[in-house]
Amino acid sequence: MFTSRPTLQGTFGMVSSTHWLAAQSAMAVLEDGGNACDAAVAGAFVLHVVEPHLNGPAGEVPILLAPPGGEVRVLCGQGVAPAGATVAHYRDLGLDLVPGTGPLAAAVPGAFDAWMLLLRDHGTKSLADVLKYAIGYAEHGHAPVERVTETVETVRELFETEWTSSAEVYLPGGKAPRPGELFRNPALAATWQRLLAETAGAGDREAQIEAARRVWRTGFIAEALVRQAARPTLDTTGEHHTGTLTSADLAAWSATYETPVTYDWNGWTVCKPGPWSQGPVLLQQLALLPPELPAYGSADYVHLLVEGCKLAMADREAWYGDAAEVPLDDLLSAEYNTARRALVGERAEHDLRPGSPGGRPPRLGAHARAAAAAQEGFDALGVGEPTVAKLPTSPVPGEPVVTADGSTRGDTCHLDIVDRWGTMVSATPSGGWLQSNPVVPELGFPLGTRLQMTWLEEGLPSTLTPGRRPRSTLSPSIALRDGVPVLAFGTPGGDQQDQWQLHFLLAVALRPQVRGGPDLQGAIDAPNWHNDSFPGSFYPRGMRPGSVTVEARTDPAVVAELRRRGHEVTVGAPWSEGRLCAVARDPETGVLSAAANPRGMQGYAVGR
């Protein structure tokens, strides 16, 4: 079968990432004797440099780790709401939603500490060994991808008039980064060089990593982050606000290990982060599948998956979060999902229909109810993807550009790695976007804005709550066969992540193998889709009831049948849905595989 690229196979190591420089930097670490965890950390810090519109050190990351012969673990790099981030505080400011940009939306930064824990506990390389690639690209430059240019140009006026520290980095001499020209971030390079200098004398490898964690939480980096949070900043409200992040918040938080949530389907065991992410949505979609599936790619197949996704996403809205207990056992139970499955009919459903796991009544917030009631679309622009900041004079302030073909600006990164010893890592770094908070002038990177995913209404699972994590869309995956990790995968895409991942996983499971292994590239290349029939996770939290966006490569007969069933179908560009990465390992032969998304022309897999 023809694919955009081959599925790579080898025995030494495989890396798949959303940017080729991150993939090759991680591979260089493997070639230098490092393991998958060392490689993941090196690749992640390169992603901060080369995809600054998609992630940064002060953002967040969930990491799934499968060590050889060990249990899969979740490393949670999602920071919590600061102590001062109360509903009352935001309401007193006259807000109904947490702004999509600016310091009011900043949670405690989580990504850096998570990567340090992974390196300390499971890596073999020194901090200097893994940071040298990112330092090199930040100091000496890299040729940026087109999306960096587009994003900076989108916010040029804001940078030049308000966020001037960002203009210093991303508009040097008034010129945005350009493909084919070297772009540098000397402030970021200097930050990591100072970090290495301050930790060099701390002792052995682990002691130096611990010293770096202290610098982040209580040293010069923490001090600069807190100063930035206290600066009045123009945000999506059109007003200047200061944030709530304090030195005490930074000092008190650290990344943590957790047990993944799992679900067994058709011989696969799929592992996901907990319901502080949207990870269990993928598991619920699997649980909602009938014993016999319609023909792969048919209208019946797409209809079934879209309608099941609507039910799972409605449950996400009513039940997922970190501010209340989540009845996951009931949500994933056979009894509950058998009853939910019966709700899928011949016609497309436009209503938001959360269930009652264990007999508990669902609780939807007022904004979600309003979005669900607006059948003609509720702030239809801006669903599914993170906010791109603009001046309030913009025609659509604070919203990402949604083009006629349904595409939007990017939002997140991903990387998957498997090494020759069988260690697997899957991670979805995000947040700390250049377009959503000003660059911290002393550091070269901005704060994050993940608190925009909380509600300013008391009593909801995702209510803004000090010390609790905002419910994230970030959702890496590891899948096992017979208890052995065999597949790591994930994608950027906000609310779309677990929609695209479901189709990918089913494509791997249902389509023929190639060269004796899973057809990873074919599963990634297959025409994909998403729907927005639920309140979005990003400001302004919009919803498009009944919507389905498909790629133009989708069979026209399928599109016509979906429309006949009542789906509001948007036909997007031929390669616009899904940005998946994947690696695999055959435990019997030791053969490793990898593939990466061709959409956007920057994701790559490497290996040998």
Secondary structure, DSSP 8 states (H G I E B T S, - for coil): ---SS--EEESSEEEEESSHHHHHHHHHHHHTT--HHHHHHHHHHHHHHH-TTT--TTSBEEEEEE-TTS--EEEEE---B-TT--HHHHHHTT-SB--SSSGGG-----HHHHHHHHHHHH--S-HHHHHHHHHHHHHH-B---HHHHHHHHHTHHHHHHT-HHHHHHHSGGG----TTS-B--HHHHHHHHHHHHHHTTS-SHHHHHHHHHHHHHHSHHHHHHHHHHTS-EE-TTSSEE-----HHHHHH---EEE--EEEEETTEEEEE--TTTTTHHHHHHHHHS-SS---TTSHHHHHHHHHHHHHHHHHHHHH-SSSS---HHHHT-HHHHHHHHTT--SS---S-----GGG------HHHHHHHH-TT-BS-TT-SS------TTSSSTT-----TTS-----B--EEEEETT--EEEE--B---TTTS-EETTTTEE---GGGGSBSSTTSTTB--BTS--------EEEEETTEEEEEEE---GGGHHHHHHHHHHHHHHS--BTTB--HHHHHHS--EE---S--SSTT--B-TTEEEEETTS-HHHHHHHHHTT-EEEEE-TT-S---EEEEE-TTT--EEEEE--TTS--EEEE-
